[in-house]
Amino acid sequence: MSTHMRKPRTVARTALAAGTVLVLAACGGNPTSSTSGDDGGSESGPTAAEELYEELAGLSGQERRDRLVELAAEENGLNLYTSMTSDVADAVTEAFSDAFDIDVSVYRAGSETVLQRILQEQDAGFAGNDVVETNATELLALQQEGVMAPCIDQERVDLVPEAGQFDDWTATRFNLFSPSWNTNIISGDMVPTSWEDLADPKYDGQLSMELGDYDWYLTLYGYWQEQGKSDEEINQLFADMVDGAKLVKGHTVQAELMSAGEFGVTASNYTYIVQRAKADGAPVEVEPLVDPVIARPNGGSCMKTAENPATAMLFMDWMLTEGQDVIVEEQLTPAIDESGSLEGVSVIPVDTEALLNESDKWSAEYDELLSGGEVIAD
């Protein structure tokens, strides 16, 4: 799972070109000269933020924490860009702010929008965020662009194996993909017990698929190949899923529509979203989990252009210590799994090598696959 190579700017630039142009005046933050001038940049040497990360890299434990707190007190809060759901983002930032008396400014949006905003600001020489926390897909695109700076020594962090090791960012949590269902509609032998079940014609008109889940698609495809299925068999399974499927953009919207009875089964929603909806009284279920569960790391990193680099570094340190408790409290799966939430669960990690090296191929194939479905929310 190690990703130690850089690719051309294709993936990130494709995402940027697809986005709506943002008005930088509304972005927050301040202009920066990090790509030229006194601060230095990728063409003229390390930025001031990178120099600080390097200076503090050798510190650990309480000495590191004390020094970061001291330096953060001299900065101007934290600018965080994230794709966490709003309730999780609120819980995380409030806990961090309470712990260190630091103001946090949050830009929260879908992961693709977060990526687009960062790329547009970087192209304009505009330092909008100190930290990014989002999906692996978008973090790999940012890694290709070279705009993040590693500020965590991953060898000192006890990540679960599924978290992987990446050049420029560190896993903080997981999204787990598994089928889920509306218990008012689906029961008994209608409850899916395998990924193959989703291709059964009995789910025609009842199955929903998410428009952007090509990371789930490529990983399940690879898993089935390893199990001995031919490409023809795998393609037929996915085609049978799409036949009669209802397509939705966004996992939260998908869970809401399933809760309301718009369809009975969701192929690949995030387990935590379904579990939270169930806790709030929605007639939905995700357990027993289909074997294997597909896990995609989400993570974070400091920015090379961070205007508050010590605070950025402190936030990432905190996210991988006390912040993991907040992740668990919010019913998400932590990257440092002291609670043992993944014990007894068969897990396969999303193929991040394919995400990095073959993203265009798999996203195009998934789009083509879904072209036969009915879009009911985009």
Secondary structure as UniProt FT lines:
FT   HELIX           10..18
FT   HELIX           24..26
FT   STRAND          30..31
FT   TURN            34..35
FT   TURN            38..39
FT   TURN            42..44
FT   HELIX           48..56
FT   TURN            57..58
FT   HELIX           61..72
FT   TURN            73..74
FT   STRAND          78..82
FT   HELIX           86..100
FT   STRAND          104..108
FT   HELIX           111..123
FT   TURN            124..125
FT   STRAND          126..127
FT   STRAND          131..135
FT   HELIX           136..145
FT   STRAND          148..149
FT   HELIX           154..156
FT   HELIX           161..163
FT   STRAND          170..182
FT   TURN            183..185
FT   HELIX           188..190
FT   HELIX           196..199
FT   HELIX           201..203
FT   TURN            204..206
FT   STRAND          207..210
FT   TURN            211..212
FT   HELIX           214..226
FT   TURN            227..228
FT   HELIX           231..242
FT   TURN            243..244
FT   STRAND          246..248
FT   HELIX           251..259
FT   TURN            260..261
FT   STRAND          265..270
FT   HELIX           271..279
FT   TURN            280..281
FT   STRAND          284..285
FT   STRAND          293..303
FT   TURN            304..305
FT   HELIX           309..319
FT   TURN            320..321
FT   HELIX           322..329
FT   TURN            330..331
FT   STRAND          333..334
FT   TURN            338..339
FT   TURN            341..344
FT   STRAND          347..349
FT   HELIX           352..357
FT   HELIX           359..370
FT   TURN            371..372
FT   STRAND          374..377
//
